[in-house]
Amino acid sequence: MDRRLTAFAFATCSFLSFVPAAQAARTQITIGVNQFPSNFHPSIDTTVAKQFVQGLVLRRLTIYGYDWTLECQLCTEIPTAQNGRVKPVTLPDGRAARAVSFTLKPDIYWSDGTQVTSKDFVFAWNWGKDPQSGTVNYNQVSNDIVSVEYKDDRNFVITRTQSLCNPAEFNDFLPLPAHVERPIWEKSKSDYRVRTAYDSDPTRAGLHDGPYRIARVERGSTIVVERNPYWKGQRPQFDRIVIKSIENTAALESNLKSGDIDFISGENGISFDQAVSFQKRNADRFNIEFKSMLMWEFVNVNVDDPALKDIRVRRALMYGLDRGAISKQIFEGRQSIADTMYHPQEPIYTDDGVVKYGFDRAKAGALLAEAGWDKVGADGIRTNAKGERLSFELGTIAGNKTRELVQQVMQRMWREIGIDVRLKTAPARVVFGEILRRRQFPHLYMMAFAAWPANDPEAVLHSHAVPSEANGWSGQNFGGYKSAAMDKAIDAIQTQCEPEQQQKNWADVQRTYADELPQLPLFFRINTQVTPKWLHGITQTGHQFASTWWVERWTAD
């Protein structure tokens, strides 16, 4: 149950001549991305940049595929009540639960030749439920999953008390190589997250169970993956894949034009406006895919700040933004405005009773005055009775020029309603590794989350998902939002499974989101992917999971 990120960029570039990839190089491909992963551990932190790399070297127990339905990667079949693999059980304390039985495929191996077994899932659960683990979805392994029962090396049973309506969905519960990681964890559990082999020795044999393994890492710039010699699945075409991280997206485009990279990731690449301009000049050489995504741009709100804790101030911030004008001017009107985190193309979407924040400066001003920010100084900035200025810091990821442009437009719009906004940027690895995870931003932080279909928002909106030292900085509720109404709605979508109940509960989540504004929703993303004409089989899914999870399908002329 993970709910998730990426960024935009804006720039213009001078025309450079193309250098076609040599035919001899078709056993290797070089991909350009705009972010470098903060770490390589399968279950600590989660970013689009990291998930893109994971898709090459790992496989999930279950995953949503291109048709937006749940499919197996490591298991033989999706458990259901009909095939006898999902059974209702009652725990000794009276709680209702589901026992979900999985069988692993017989030919999955870690990159040192050790077979992936049920023991790797048992270890992943035992590690993850430790309060200091820092796993991305601590609630899933500490509260939802009450046991992972080893039957034999290929069979195990997970008993869970939450997500009863989607009991087989374990997209974020990845195995860990117990033969490698357990000794490291047992030596010192409290600081395992900084000693894991995935980061201290990421090229070590035995860490990866996908078609590739990480062969070389240059921190902040380059990741090289090569074939996993023990992969028994469909053989991918490329012997080696190089991922180059180029945080400035203008430079990313230039590297494509010069031939230093072969294609630009749609999940983590250039911005919409860059792609539109690029398509007009280079459609004969490259395919440009524009994909509407289950990914929403928003502003994280640190509700620990006294001013932002006031819902009137948060609502005023929304009314003070002309999101329609931003979309029209920067995105040709093609990025639709988000009222909540759920896209209109999702079956669970509703706008019935959902508050919509149109552009209304007068209403924004009235709300701020009502909240006590009723005086306006000579500089146009509002103050309260104590003489404190209404001033916030708005952060985002450095190098993403479009997002930085949006940041500047938002600064100007908010100033027009009397709010001073200071802009700040930081590299992606710092943003996701420290600023967000440890909640080090004082006020506002602009980012994006990617989701899978009907994504349970627990890890980003539930009160127990606020990262803290006590829970090892797990969870993605970076703003610190806590709401009894939201907690109740989220708990209900996990346990009340009748269709009418589900419809009501999903609507309650969306209405509560719009009413209480745990985040300031902006737009739904259109991701743009640029591939050369000779490369085939790479398309975006439209949801959280990157095309790399199906890298075996990639082919080249």
Backbone torsions as a table, in degrees:
resi	resn	phi	psi	omega
1	MET	NA	78.9	-175.7
2	ASP	-119.1	140.0	-176.4
3	ARG	-131.3	120.8	-162.1
4	ARG	-125.8	NA	NA
5	LEU	NA	156.8	167.1
6	THR	-177.0	-166.8	-176.5
7	ALA	-151.2	164.1	178.9
8	PHE	-104.8	168.9	173.9
9	ALA	-152.7	155.9	-179.9
10	PHE	-141.6	131.4	175.6
11	ALA	-170.4	161.8	170.0
12	THR	-117.2	148.4	-175.9
13	CYS	-131.5	147.8	173.0
14	SER	-74.0	152.7	-177.2
15	PHE	-72.5	133.4	175.5
16	LEU	-123.0	150.9	179.8
17	SER	-74.5	150.2	-179.6
18	PHE	-87.8	144.8	173.8
19	VAL	-113.9	103.3	-177.2
20	PRO	-60.8	144.8	176.4
21	ALA	-66.8	137.2	-180.0
22	ALA	-71.4	145.6	-178.7
23	GLN	-59.3	-33.3	-178.0
24	ALA	-67.1	-18.5	-176.7
25	ALA	-89.7	5.2	-173.3
26	ARG	-72.6	-4.6	171.4
27	THR	-87.9	-1.7	175.4
28	GLN	-132.3	145.0	177.0
29	ILE	-135.9	143.2	-179.8
30	THR	-117.1	125.2	-175.7
31	ILE	-109.7	136.2	175.0
32	GLY	-100.3	131.9	176.4
33	VAL	-131.4	165.2	-177.4
34	ASN	-106.6	6.1	177.7
35	GLN	-142.2	148.7	175.5
36	PHE	-106.3	138.0	-177.9
37	PRO	-59.8	145.3	178.8
38	SER	-73.7	-27.4	173.8
39	ASN	-161.5	178.5	-176.5
40	PHE	-116.3	2.4	-179.4
41	HIS	-68.1	136.1	-176.3
42	PRO	-59.0	-28.2	-170.1
43	SER	-126.9	11.7	175.9
44	ILE	-111.2	119.2	-176.3
45	ASP	66.5	158.3	176.8
46	THR	-150.6	124.5	174.7
47	THR	-138.1	161.1	176.5
48	VAL	-61.7	-38.9	-179.7
49	ALA	-60.2	-43.4	-178.6
50	LYS	-70.2	-42.9	-178.4
51	GLN	-64.6	-32.0	177.3
52	PHE	-61.5	-43.0	178.3
53	VAL	-70.8	-41.9	-179.6
54	GLN	-56.1	-35.9	-178.4
55	GLY	-60.3	-24.5	179.2
56	LEU	-81.7	-30.2	-168.2
57	VAL	-118.6	-8.8	-178.9
58	LEU	-127.7	168.0	171.1
59	ARG	-135.6	143.5	-178.1
60	ARG	-93.4	157.4	174.7
61	LEU	-63.3	-53.4	174.6
62	THR	-132.0	157.4	-177.8
63	ILE	-158.4	150.8	172.3
64	TYR	-84.4	128.9	-175.3
65	GLY	-92.7	-164.7	-177.9
66	TYR	-66.5	-26.1	179.2
67	ASP	-91.2	7.9	176.0
68	TRP	68.0	23.3	173.3
69	THR	-114.8	157.5	-176.4
70	LEU	-73.8	134.2	178.5
71	GLU	-137.9	161.3	179.0
72	CYS	-86.3	143.6	164.5
73	GLN	-114.0	-45.9	178.5
74	LEU	-100.5	-19.4	-177.0
75	CYS	-95.4	166.3	-177.9
76	THR	-84.6	-31.3	177.6
77	GLU	-158.3	153.0	178.3
78	ILE	-72.8	124.2	178.8
79	PRO	-64.9	138.0	175.4
80	THR	-142.4	166.5	174.0
81	ALA	-66.7	-33.2	-177.1
82	GLN	-66.8	-36.2	179.4
83	ASN	-92.9	8.4	174.6
84	GLY	79.9	6.2	-177.7
85	ARG	-91.8	-9.1	174.4
86	VAL	-120.1	120.7	-177.4
87	LYS	-131.4	134.5	175.6
88	PRO	-71.3	137.8	177.2
89	VAL	-136.7	158.6	175.2
90	THR	-116.0	125.8	-179.0
91	LEU	-76.1	161.5	-179.9
92	PRO	-55.6	-28.3	179.6
93	ASP	-86.9	5.9	176.3
94	GLY	93.4	-5.6	-179.2
95	ARG	-72.9	143.5	174.4
96	ALA	-78.2	143.2	-178.8
97	ALA	-148.9	173.3	174.9
98	ARG	-127.0	132.2	173.4
99	ALA	-97.4	117.8	-173.1
100	VAL	-114.2	117.7	-175.2
101	SER	-99.7	129.1	178.0
102	PHE	-118.9	145.8	169.2
103	THR	-121.0	127.3	179.9
104	LEU	-80.2	148.7	172.9
105	LYS	-61.2	149.6	-172.3
106	PRO	-79.8	-7.6	-169.7
107	ASP	-126.0	40.4	178.1
108	ILE	-106.3	124.7	-175.8
109	TYR	-131.0	144.7	167.9
110	TRP	-68.8	163.5	-171.4
111	SER	-73.9	4.5	170.8
112	ASP	-107.3	7.7	178.6
113	GLY	92.8	-3.9	177.0
114	THR	-76.5	133.4	-177.7
115	GLN	-71.8	141.9	171.9
116	VAL	-74.0	124.5	-176.7
117	THR	-129.8	175.7	177.3
118	SER	-58.6	-29.5	-179.5
119	LYS	-61.8	-29.6	179.0
120	ASP	-69.5	-30.9	175.6
121	PHE	-77.1	-38.3	176.5
122	VAL	-61.1	-44.7	178.8
123	PHE	-64.3	-42.5	179.8
124	ALA	-58.8	-38.2	178.4
125	TRP	-70.8	-45.9	179.9
126	ASN	-60.7	-40.2	176.3
127	TRP	-67.4	-48.3	-172.6
128	GLY	-64.0	-31.6	-177.1
129	LYS	-79.2	-7.5	173.2
130	ASP	-66.9	128.3	-177.0
131	PRO	-56.8	-23.3	-178.8
132	GLN	-95.6	7.9	-175.1
133	SER	-65.0	-37.8	-176.0
134	GLY	76.0	15.0	179.3
135	THR	-60.5	149.4	-172.0
136	VAL	-63.4	-30.3	-178.7
137	ASN	-129.2	74.0	-175.0
138	TYR	-60.4	-37.9	-178.1
139	ASN	-61.7	-36.3	-178.2
140	GLN	-60.4	-46.7	-175.7
141	VAL	-84.9	-21.1	-177.2
142	SER	-96.7	-30.2	-176.7
143	ASN	-118.9	-46.9	-178.6
144	ASP	-65.2	-55.8	-179.9
145	ILE	-83.5	116.8	-179.7
146	VAL	-97.9	-16.8	175.2
147	SER	-163.5	150.4	168.9
148	VAL	-125.6	105.3	-172.2
149	GLU	-96.2	119.4	176.8
150	TYR	-74.5	124.6	174.8
151	LYS	-102.0	-53.3	171.4
152	ASP	-157.5	-173.6	-172.7
153	ASP	-62.6	-21.7	-178.6
154	ARG	-112.0	-7.1	-175.3
155	ASN	-126.5	134.2	176.5
156	PHE	-151.5	159.7	-177.9
157	VAL	-124.2	126.3	175.3
158	ILE	-103.6	124.6	176.2
159	THR	-105.0	125.0	-176.0
160	ARG	-130.8	150.6	-177.6
161	THR	-108.6	-12.9	177.4
162	GLN	-116.4	179.0	-178.1
163	SER	50.6	37.8	-178.4
164	LEU	-68.6	-21.0	-179.0
165	CYS	-82.9	-18.7	174.9
166	ASN	-131.9	63.1	-168.8
167	PRO	-64.8	-23.4	-177.5
168	ALA	-90.3	-2.1	-176.8
169	GLU	-81.8	103.6	178.6
170	PHE	-129.6	46.8	-174.0
171	ASN	-61.9	-28.3	-177.3
172	ASP	-100.9	2.7	179.7
173	PHE	-98.6	90.2	-177.5
174	LEU	-97.6	147.8	176.1
175	PRO	-71.1	154.1	172.0
176	LEU	-119.2	138.9	-179.3
177	PRO	-67.0	98.4	-174.1
178	ALA	-60.2	-33.7	-177.6
179	HIS	-68.5	-20.2	177.8
180	VAL	-100.4	-49.5	-168.9
181	GLU	-87.2	-29.0	-177.7
182	ARG	-59.8	-45.9	178.8
183	PRO	-60.6	-35.6	179.1
184	ILE	-66.9	-43.4	-179.8
185	TRP	-66.6	-45.0	-176.5
186	GLU	-67.6	-25.6	179.6
187	LYS	-65.1	-39.6	178.6
188	SER	-161.6	97.0	-173.9
189	LYS	-68.6	-31.6	-173.4
190	SER	-67.1	-30.4	-178.9
191	ASP	-118.7	23.3	179.8
192	TYR	-56.2	-39.1	-174.2
193	ARG	-60.6	-23.1	178.4
194	VAL	-100.7	-1.3	-179.8
195	ARG	-116.2	-6.2	-177.7
196	THR	-52.1	143.2	179.7
197	ALA	-62.2	-25.5	179.2
198	TYR	-59.8	-26.9	178.3
199	ASP	-110.3	-34.8	-179.9
200	SER	-76.0	-27.7	-178.2
201	ASP	-149.9	64.6	-170.6
202	PRO	-65.0	-14.5	178.6
203	THR	-94.5	3.6	-178.1
204	ARG	-62.2	137.2	175.9
205	ALA	-64.6	140.2	176.3
206	GLY	105.0	-0.9	-176.4
207	LEU	-95.4	-14.3	-170.6
208	HIS	-127.0	139.4	-179.4
209	ASP	-120.2	13.6	179.4
210	GLY	-96.9	-168.3	-177.9
211	PRO	-66.1	-22.6	-177.8
212	TYR	-127.2	167.2	173.4
213	ARG	-131.8	152.3	177.2
214	ILE	-73.3	123.5	-176.9
215	ALA	-105.7	-27.3	-178.9
216	ARG	-155.3	142.8	178.1
217	VAL	-135.3	126.7	168.0
218	GLU	-113.6	104.0	-170.6
219	ARG	-52.8	129.2	176.8
220	GLY	86.2	-9.6	-174.5
221	SER	-134.9	-47.7	-168.3
222	THR	-140.6	138.9	171.3
223	ILE	-129.2	130.1	177.8
224	VAL	-115.9	126.8	174.9
225	VAL	-115.6	143.7	177.5
226	GLU	-128.4	166.4	-176.3
227	ARG	-53.8	137.0	168.0
228	ASN	-77.0	112.5	-174.8
229	PRO	-63.8	-13.7	-177.5
230	TYR	-106.7	10.5	177.0
231	TRP	-72.9	126.5	-176.9
232	LYS	-107.4	-2.5	-179.9
233	GLY	-79.7	-165.7	178.6
234	GLN	-55.3	131.5	-175.5
235	ARG	-77.9	121.8	177.4
236	PRO	-72.0	156.6	-175.9
237	GLN	-71.6	-37.6	-170.4
238	PHE	-88.4	134.7	176.3
239	ASP	-73.5	-32.5	-174.6
240	ARG	-144.2	141.8	174.1
241	ILE	-127.7	128.8	179.4
242	VAL	-108.8	130.5	176.9
243	ILE	-112.9	119.5	178.9
244	LYS	-107.7	125.3	178.0
245	SER	-93.6	118.6	179.8
246	ILE	-129.5	99.8	-169.3
247	GLU	-68.4	-30.2	177.1
248	ASN	-83.1	117.1	-171.9
249	THR	-74.5	-19.6	172.1
250	ALA	-66.8	-41.6	177.3
251	ALA	-67.8	-33.1	177.5
252	LEU	-60.8	-45.4	177.9
253	GLU	-64.3	-41.1	179.2
254	SER	-61.7	-38.4	178.4
255	ASN	-65.9	-32.6	176.3
256	LEU	-67.9	-44.1	-178.4
257	LYS	-64.9	-35.2	-178.2
258	SER	-81.8	-9.9	-179.7
259	GLY	89.2	6.2	178.5
260	ASP	-72.4	-24.3	172.3
261	ILE	-129.0	155.1	-176.6
262	ASP	-92.5	-37.7	176.5
263	PHE	-152.6	164.3	-177.7
264	ILE	-112.1	126.6	-179.3
265	SER	-57.1	136.7	174.2
266	GLY	-75.2	-32.0	-178.0
267	GLU	-72.5	-23.5	-167.9
268	ASN	-154.0	51.7	-172.0
269	GLY	-129.1	-128.8	-176.3
270	ILE	-86.0	168.1	-175.3
271	SER	-84.6	170.1	-179.8
272	PHE	-59.1	-48.1	-176.2
273	ASP	-66.2	-36.4	175.8
274	GLN	-62.9	-43.2	-177.5
275	ALA	-65.7	-38.0	177.9
276	VAL	-61.2	-47.1	179.5
277	SER	-65.0	-41.0	-179.3
278	PHE	-63.5	-41.2	-178.0
279	GLN	-62.3	-39.4	-177.6
280	LYS	-62.6	-29.8	-174.2
281	ARG	-102.0	-18.0	-168.1
282	ASN	-135.3	21.4	-177.6
283	ALA	-64.3	-19.8	-179.7
284	ASP	-76.2	-21.2	-177.0
285	ARG	-107.7	-25.3	-172.7
286	PHE	-131.9	150.0	169.2
287	ASN	-95.4	130.2	178.5
288	ILE	-115.6	117.5	-178.9
289	GLU	-104.1	124.1	174.4
290	PHE	-103.9	120.4	-173.4
291	LYS	-128.0	121.1	173.2
292	SER	-69.2	131.5	-169.3
293	MET	-118.6	153.9	166.2
294	LEU	-81.2	66.0	-176.2
295	MET	-145.5	123.6	-176.6
296	TRP	-117.1	134.8	172.4
297	GLU	-83.0	138.1	-178.7
298	PHE	-157.4	173.7	175.7
299	VAL	-114.4	119.7	172.2
300	ASN	-66.3	139.3	-179.4
301	VAL	-119.1	118.4	177.0
302	ASN	-80.7	98.5	-174.9
303	VAL	-76.7	1.0	171.8
304	ASP	-73.5	-20.9	176.8
305	ASP	-69.3	131.1	-175.9
306	PRO	-56.8	-40.7	-179.0
307	ALA	-69.7	-44.0	-177.4
308	LEU	-74.7	-17.6	175.7
309	LYS	-65.2	-25.9	-179.7
310	ASP	-77.3	117.1	-177.8
311	ILE	-60.6	-27.6	179.0
312	ARG	-64.7	-35.4	178.1
313	VAL	-69.7	-41.9	179.2
314	ARG	-63.5	-41.3	177.9
315	ARG	-66.1	-38.4	177.6
316	ALA	-62.0	-39.8	176.9
317	LEU	-59.4	-39.3	179.2
318	MET	-68.7	-46.9	-179.1
319	TYR	-65.9	-23.7	-179.4
320	GLY	-80.7	-5.4	-179.7
321	LEU	-101.9	128.8	172.7
322	ASP	-95.5	80.8	-175.6
323	ARG	-67.4	-30.7	177.1
324	GLY	-63.1	-41.6	178.7
325	ALA	-67.2	-39.0	178.3
326	ILE	-62.2	-46.4	180.0
327	SER	-61.8	-42.3	-178.0
328	LYS	-66.7	-43.7	-174.2
329	GLN	-76.7	-34.7	-173.5
330	ILE	-103.7	-31.8	-173.5
331	PHE	-120.3	20.4	179.9
332	GLU	54.7	25.3	178.7
333	GLY	74.3	7.4	-173.6
334	ARG	-90.8	-12.3	174.9
335	GLN	-94.3	112.6	-174.9
336	SER	-74.0	149.1	-179.0
337	ILE	-72.0	137.6	179.6
338	ALA	-98.2	126.8	173.1
339	ASP	-91.8	-30.0	176.0
340	THR	-141.8	-163.4	179.3
341	MET	-87.9	-1.3	-175.1
342	TYR	-107.4	127.6	-175.1
343	HIS	-75.2	143.8	178.6
344	PRO	-58.0	-21.0	-179.9
345	GLN	-80.6	-4.6	177.6
346	GLU	-83.0	139.8	178.3
347	PRO	-59.7	-27.6	-177.8
348	ILE	-82.4	-6.8	-174.9
349	TYR	-65.6	142.4	169.7
350	THR	-145.7	150.5	169.6
351	ASP	-119.1	8.8	179.3
352	ASP	-71.1	113.4	179.4
353	GLY	78.0	6.6	-180.0
354	VAL	-87.6	124.4	-179.8
355	VAL	-64.4	134.1	176.9
356	LYS	-115.4	128.8	-175.8
357	TYR	-101.5	88.7	174.3
358	GLY	-75.6	166.7	-178.9
359	PHE	-71.9	118.5	-176.6
360	ASP	-153.9	91.3	-177.8
361	ARG	-63.2	-37.5	-178.9
362	ALA	-62.3	-44.7	179.1
363	LYS	-65.8	-38.5	177.5
364	ALA	-61.6	-44.8	179.8
365	GLY	-63.7	-40.3	179.4
366	ALA	-63.9	-40.5	178.5
367	LEU	-65.0	-42.0	179.5
368	LEU	-65.3	-39.9	177.7
369	ALA	-64.3	-42.3	177.9
370	GLU	-61.7	-32.5	179.9
371	ALA	-81.0	1.0	177.1
372	GLY	102.0	0.3	178.8
373	TRP	-99.3	66.4	-169.0
374	ASP	-104.8	-1.1	178.0
375	LYS	-107.6	142.2	179.9
376	VAL	-121.1	122.0	-178.3
377	GLY	-77.0	177.4	-179.7
378	ALA	-62.1	-25.5	179.5
379	ASP	-87.0	2.4	178.2
380	GLY	86.2	2.2	-178.2
381	ILE	-97.2	136.6	-178.3
382	ARG	-73.3	149.9	174.6
383	THR	-133.7	163.5	176.4
384	ASN	-104.8	-171.8	-176.2
385	ALA	-63.6	-24.3	178.9
386	LYS	-85.1	-3.7	-177.7
387	GLY	84.4	8.6	179.3
388	GLU	-76.7	136.6	179.0
389	ARG	-81.1	145.0	176.7
390	LEU	-84.1	97.9	-171.1
391	SER	-139.5	132.3	-179.2
392	PHE	-130.9	154.8	170.2
393	GLU	-99.4	130.9	178.0
394	LEU	-115.0	112.1	-178.3
395	GLY	-103.4	160.7	171.3
396	THR	-161.8	-175.7	-174.9
397	ILE	-83.6	133.0	179.9
398	ALA	-71.5	146.5	174.0
399	GLY	93.0	-13.6	177.8
400	ASN	-93.0	94.0	-166.9
401	LYS	-65.3	-34.9	179.1
402	THR	-68.2	-43.7	178.5
403	ARG	-63.2	-37.8	177.0
404	GLU	-65.5	-35.5	177.0
405	LEU	-66.2	-45.0	176.3
406	VAL	-59.1	-41.8	178.1
407	GLN	-55.9	-44.6	-179.7
408	GLN	-67.5	-38.8	178.2
409	VAL	-65.5	-41.9	178.0
410	MET	-62.8	-39.0	177.2
411	GLN	-58.3	-45.4	-178.7
412	ARG	-66.9	-43.4	-178.9
413	MET	-64.3	-40.6	-179.4
414	TRP	-72.1	-30.5	175.8
415	ARG	-63.3	-32.8	-178.9
416	GLU	-69.2	-13.4	173.1
417	ILE	-108.7	13.9	172.1
418	GLY	92.6	20.2	179.8
419	ILE	-112.2	126.1	175.7
420	ASP	-85.1	129.2	-179.3
421	VAL	-126.0	124.0	176.3
422	ARG	-99.4	132.6	-176.7
423	LEU	-95.9	143.9	178.9
424	LYS	-146.4	143.4	175.2
425	THR	-131.3	158.9	177.5
426	ALA	-152.1	154.5	177.2
427	PRO	-59.7	150.3	-176.4
428	ALA	-56.2	-41.4	-176.6
429	ARG	-64.5	-29.6	176.8
430	VAL	-78.0	-40.5	179.7
431	VAL	-58.4	-53.0	-174.6
432	PHE	-82.9	-26.3	-179.1
433	GLY	-81.4	-29.6	-174.6
434	GLU	-132.9	-57.2	-168.9
435	ILE	-58.7	-49.6	-179.5
436	LEU	-79.9	-48.7	-174.9
437	ARG	-58.8	-38.5	-179.8
438	ARG	-100.1	10.5	175.7
439	ARG	54.2	51.2	-177.0
440	GLN	-94.7	7.1	177.4
441	PHE	-92.7	134.0	-173.3
442	PRO	-76.0	-29.6	-172.8
443	HIS	-136.3	-73.2	-169.9
444	LEU	-130.3	140.8	177.1
445	TYR	-142.4	121.5	-177.6
446	MET	-89.5	133.0	-176.5
447	MET	-161.5	-164.6	176.1
448	ALA	-146.1	151.9	171.4
449	PHE	-120.1	143.7	172.1
450	ALA	-106.8	149.2	-176.2
451	ALA	-134.5	161.6	168.8
452	TRP	-99.1	170.7	-175.7
453	PRO	-58.0	136.2	179.9
454	ALA	50.9	50.5	-174.3
455	ASN	-74.4	119.4	176.9
456	ASP	-62.4	125.4	-174.2
457	PRO	-85.5	12.9	-173.3
458	GLU	-52.2	-47.9	-172.6
459	ALA	-71.6	-10.8	178.3
460	VAL	-114.8	-17.1	-174.8
461	LEU	-125.8	-18.1	-178.1
462	HIS	-73.1	148.2	-176.8
463	SER	-64.5	-27.3	-180.0
464	HIS	-83.1	3.6	179.6
465	ALA	-102.7	15.6	176.4
466	VAL	-78.2	120.1	-179.7
467	PRO	-62.9	138.8	178.2
468	SER	-154.5	166.1	177.0
469	GLU	-62.6	-33.6	-177.7
470	ALA	-64.7	-32.9	-179.6
471	ASN	-105.6	20.9	177.4
472	GLY	68.0	25.9	179.5
473	TRP	60.0	38.0	176.3
474	SER	-94.7	162.7	-176.8
475	GLY	95.9	161.3	-177.9
476	GLN	-125.8	19.0	174.0
477	ASN	-84.1	70.8	-170.3
478	PHE	-66.8	-26.4	-178.6
479	GLY	-78.4	-13.6	-179.7
480	GLY	81.3	20.2	-178.1
481	TYR	-67.3	131.3	177.0
482	LYS	-135.4	121.6	-175.9
483	SER	-143.7	123.8	177.9
484	ALA	-63.3	-36.7	-179.3
485	ALA	-66.2	-43.1	179.5
486	MET	-68.4	-43.2	178.1
487	ASP	-57.3	-43.7	-179.5
488	LYS	-63.2	-42.6	-179.5
489	ALA	-66.2	-41.0	179.4
490	ILE	-66.3	-45.1	178.5
491	ASP	-59.1	-36.2	-177.7
492	ALA	-69.8	-38.9	-179.2
493	ILE	-68.2	-18.9	-179.9
494	GLN	-85.2	-23.7	-170.0
495	THR	-123.6	-20.4	-179.7
496	GLN	-101.1	104.1	-163.0
497	CYS	-104.0	-5.9	177.2
498	GLU	-64.4	142.2	-175.0
499	PRO	-52.5	-43.2	-179.7
500	GLU	-66.2	-39.6	177.6
501	GLN	-65.0	-43.2	179.0
502	GLN	-59.5	-45.6	179.8
503	GLN	-59.2	-44.6	179.4
504	LYS	-65.0	-44.1	-175.1
505	ASN	-69.5	-39.5	175.8
506	TRP	-64.3	-37.8	177.0
507	ALA	-64.3	-39.1	178.7
508	ASP	-62.2	-39.9	177.4
509	VAL	-59.8	-45.8	-176.7
510	GLN	-69.7	-39.4	178.7
511	ARG	-66.7	-41.5	179.8
512	THR	-65.3	-41.1	178.1
513	TYR	-57.7	-50.8	-176.6
514	ALA	-67.6	-33.4	-178.1
515	ASP	-75.8	-41.0	-173.6
516	GLU	-97.8	-16.6	175.9
517	LEU	50.2	65.0	171.7
518	PRO	-64.9	-24.4	174.3
519	GLN	-134.5	163.8	173.3
520	LEU	-103.3	101.0	-176.1
521	PRO	-71.1	141.7	-178.5
522	LEU	-115.9	-74.4	-174.0
523	PHE	-141.8	163.3	166.0
524	PHE	-96.0	134.4	-172.7
525	ARG	-73.7	144.7	161.6
526	ILE	-112.7	112.4	179.4
527	ASN	-86.1	146.4	-178.7
528	THR	-122.6	128.4	-179.8
529	GLN	-119.6	136.0	-178.5
530	VAL	-119.5	116.6	179.5
531	THR	-127.0	148.4	176.7
532	PRO	-71.2	157.1	-177.1
533	LYS	-61.0	-24.8	-176.0
534	TRP	-84.3	-4.5	-176.8
535	LEU	-105.5	133.8	-173.4
536	HIS	-132.4	159.8	173.6
537	GLY	86.2	4.7	-179.0
538	ILE	-106.7	104.7	175.2
539	THR	-134.2	153.9	-179.6
540	GLN	-81.2	148.1	-177.6
541	THR	-81.3	-23.4	-174.2
542	GLY	89.2	-4.0	177.7
543	HIS	-132.8	-164.8	-170.2
544	GLN	-61.1	-34.5	-170.0
545	PHE	-85.2	127.0	-173.3
546	ALA	-73.5	161.4	179.1
547	SER	-63.4	-19.7	-179.1
548	THR	-64.2	-22.2	178.9
549	TRP	-68.1	-8.7	176.2
550	TRP	-128.0	40.3	-176.0
551	VAL	-61.2	-22.8	178.9
552	GLU	-60.3	-21.3	-177.4
553	ARG	-86.7	-8.4	-177.9
554	TRP	-73.2	134.8	176.9
555	THR	-136.6	160.2	178.5
556	ALA	-134.4	147.2	176.3
557	ASP	-66.1	NA	NA
